[in-house]
Amino acid sequence: MDIWEATDRQKAESHYEEWVCRLPTELRPHFKEITTAFKNWRNEIFNYWDHRITNAFTESLNGK
């Protein structure tokens, strides 16, 4: 939760990196989807802390 409660991008990225480093090896396979998403979409995900907006509304409409 520290990631999402961060007040700026630098803190959010730092919290994420700390979380990944502390993730026990035996649990890593269970978090592969999220860590892969963060790897592939890192800039787009962390842009949230630069602009505090998301495309959730658009994605919701696309799903209908």
Secondary structure, DSSP 4 states (H G I P E B T S, - for coil): -HHHH-SSHHHHHHHHHHHHHHS-GGGGGGGHHHHHHHHHHHHHHHTHHHH---SHHHHHHHT-
